[in-house]
Amino acid sequence: MSTPRRHSERVIGLALGSVLVLVALSVAVFVGRGTAHDTVAIDGGGQRTVAVTLQAMHISPSVITVPSGTRLVLQVTNADATRHDLYLDGGPQTALLAQGQSARLDVGVVTHALQGWCTVPGHKAAGMTMSIQVTGAPSGSATMPGMAASGDTSPAINFGAAPGPDWHAYDPALPLAPDAHVHRLTLTVQDVVAEVAPGVRQALWTYNGTAPGPVLHGRVGDRFVITIVNHGDMAHSIDFHAGAVNPDTAMRSIDPGQSLVYEFTAKYAGAWLYHCSTMPMSLHIANGMFGAVIVDPPGLAPVAAQYVMVQSELYLGAQGGIADERKISARQPDAVVFNGYVDQYDHAPIEVDAGTRIRVWVVDAGPQDGTSFHVVGTQFDTVFAEGAYQLRAGNAEHGAAQTLALAPGQGGFVEFTLPSAGHYPFVDHAMVDGEHGAHGVFLAR
Ligand SMILES: [Cu+2]
């Protein structure tokens, strides 16, 4: 038929079994948008089969050029330990393929350009795209792989709107740590559609149905025995910053239907993040898979009330959809939120007693932005961050603090009193306009 030609050192991985007819012939490599694309051009007509390999967040070949009217079949093989599939826009889709599995994808008679990608969340943005280009016909919608981005279809947040009557705030109160020194808990990965701002719903991946997931609370030396059950529809995992374990086993991704037991001893005090560490991690965190583990330092003084604020960013996808990976890549959140909901504690102010000591634990889940936690109308006389007191009440310097600054993945707490009855807003001080969602109110009686 024709002859393979190599235009570069790149070896095109056409791993063809004996059942396959090699028709992929003129091979070229070119570079677009900083990414190497490998192209297979097919001549002739009739039916043609092309081997396609899914590996290392890449689909090879990434461009297949066929004459219009070709009946095209793709023999798709996953060479990764991670599961992948191949979907052609508006067309057929393979099943999710485990490592070494192969599937036949009948594209049909090709008369116009087609885009394809892996539908596992995050994999398309990571580069698992391909296109089928047509020669001898109008080029139609032909575009390069990865350039098929549509417009932003996410709902706009109305920062002045109120939640509906059925809405309930995430309870920010932190009860005293249980007396038991072994904490057993099952965290079930659940896909839920939840409201994240008035009228804005997103398909979240959660631990136990909420984002953030439940707060775990113990003391130094306590043992945590956590069973992770994956009832989602893709692989997930968990990483507890509060313990030291071998990531190879404890933090491994588990497929839907699987479970694992993750045990750690809380050797050290702190406000610790836990999160899914399945790649792309920023998407799994942005889509709801995070929470806090509070480990009290020894001798922690009693307070009248204590709360947990887990700060995170929202990168809204379409209404009812998952987070928008393009906004994550562009580092352009739609909102920054405490405990998962825009301006949550404006809608449900936290009632406290004026003149009493209050502790607020803060964990920055990110995935990308830090926080500068501030309570308007008071000063912090105690600040603990990342394992140490930065400030203690009654210090010789007569010092106090105005914010608790945390980078993504860090945590700490502050203590303060509110001087008299009134409204005391709290914010990420980078968001002081209150138009970004990281806003709440302490209502002092
Ligand atoms: Cu996950």
Boltz pocket constraint, residues with backbone or C-beta under 6 A from the ligand:
constraints:
  - pocket:
      binder: B
      contacts: [[A, 205], [A, 235], [A, 236], [A, 237], [A, 276], [A, 277], [A, 278], [A, 284], [A, 289]]
      max_distance: 6.0
